[in-house]
């Protein structure tokens, strides 16, 4: 058995997750990316313990991340939205500024898959990022349903338990 398979076998069966949508315009009713994120987590046996919508505001995003990464009932925070290059898109900067350890492979693989599947060279506009904030896993992805589906199905869902195993490893 490969070591990665052993690690996955030792991973927790569930992870307590918080979902954050970054948007100036979305509401719980119109937040299709955030809704999909919650549905996919639940369908795969993960717990959604909190869901919030926050404005595209650097300080608000940082404060929400910082305050919730310290909660006992939150092991992973998944953000959607605000990862582009428009002036209001500050999610990348807010997340990156707080990370204890960055997982550059997440953004690299996300952009590669986006490029290969259907986005083409426009994939360079995505600033998906992941890492740890203390003992909390953080994944930040674009807000479209397609981007959420791609990130979740191809990267996050297959590895979330494994990531948590590594974070909590003694």
N, C-alpha and C positions, 0 to 999 in steps of 0.2 A: 504494500500500500504506500502511495506517495505521501510525503509529509503534509502536503496541502489537504489531502483527503482525511488524514488523521486529525488535522486541525479543525476541519469542518465537522468531523464526527464529535469532537469535543466542544463544539460551539453550543451556546444556549439555544433552547428551542424557541424562545420568544425574547423580544426586546421591547422595552417600554419607550415609545416614541412620541415626540412632539412634532407637529406639523406647523410650519409658519409660511404663510403666503405673503410676499412682499408686493404691494400694489397700492397705487393711489386711487384706483377705480373699482377694484373687485369687492364684492360683498360675498357673504357665505353662499348666497343663491347663485351668483355668477362666477364663482371661483372653480371653474371646471378642472384646472390643474391640481388645486389643493384637494378637491373631492376625489379625483382619481388616485392621488397619492394615498389618501386615507383608505380608500377601497382596496388598493393593492396590498397595503400593509396588513390590513385586517384579513384579507383572503389568504395571505401567506402565514397567518398565525402570530403576527406581531400585534402589540397593543398600542392603540392611539390614545394616549393619556391626556393630550391637550392639543388644541387647534386655535391658532390666532391668525388674524390678518393685521399687518403692520404697514404703515406708509413707507414709501421709498425715502427714508430719512436715515442717514448714517448713524446718528446717535441713538435713535429709537431701535434700530436693528441691533446695534451693539448692546444696548441695555437689555433688550429682550433675550438675546443670546446669553449674555453674562449671568443674568438672574436665573435663567432656567437651566443652565448647565450645572448649576449647583444643587438642583432639586434632587431629592432621593428617588423620586418616581419618574425621572427622565434619564434614559441611558443614551438616547440618540435624538438629534434634532435634524429634521429634514426641511430645508427651505426651498421654495419655488418662487421664481420671479426676481426681476431686478439684476440679472446677470449680463445684460447686454452692454453696449458702449454709449448709449444715450446719456446726456448729462444727468438725468435723474437716476440712472442705474448705479446704485452704490452698494449693492449687496456684496459683491466680490470684495471691495475694500473693507467693509465692516466685518465680514467673516474672516478674511485673511489677517486682519489686525489682531484678532483674538486667538487664533489657533496656536496650540501648544506644539503640535506636530502637523505638518501638511502632508497630504497624500496626493502628490502631483499626478500620479497615474490615473486618478479618477477623471480629472479634467482632460488629460491627454486621451484616454480611451473614449470618453464621451464624445470629444470632438472627432476622433477617428471614426467611430461608429456613425456619427451624424453625417460626416463626409461620405462614407461608403454607402450608407443606406439611401439617403435622398436629399440631403441638404446641399451637398456639394461643397464648393469652396466657401460658401456663406458660413460654414461651421467655424471659421476663424473668429466670428463675431461673438461666439459663446464664451463666457468666462465661468464655466462650471468649476467648482472647487470643493474639496473635502479635506477632512483632517480630524484632529482631536482637540477638544477644549477641556483640559484636565482629563477626566475619565469619561467624557461624553463624546460620542462620535457625532460629527457634523457633516452633512452633505448638502450642498447648495447647487441647484440646477435651474435651467430656464423654466419659465412659467407656462409654456404651451403644453397641451395634453400630449402631443407627440413627443416632446422632449422629456416629460415626466415618465411616459410609458417606456421610452428607450432607456433612460437612466435607471429606472426601477427594475425592469425586466432583464436587462442585459448586464447590469453592474451591481446595483445596491442589493436587490433581493437575494441573488446568489452569494453575496459576500457579507451581509450585515452581521449574521451570527459569528462568522469568522473574525470580523473586525472586533466585535465585542470580546471574543475569546482572547484576542491579543491584548486589548486594552486592560482586561482584568487579570491577565496572566501574572503570576507571582514571580 
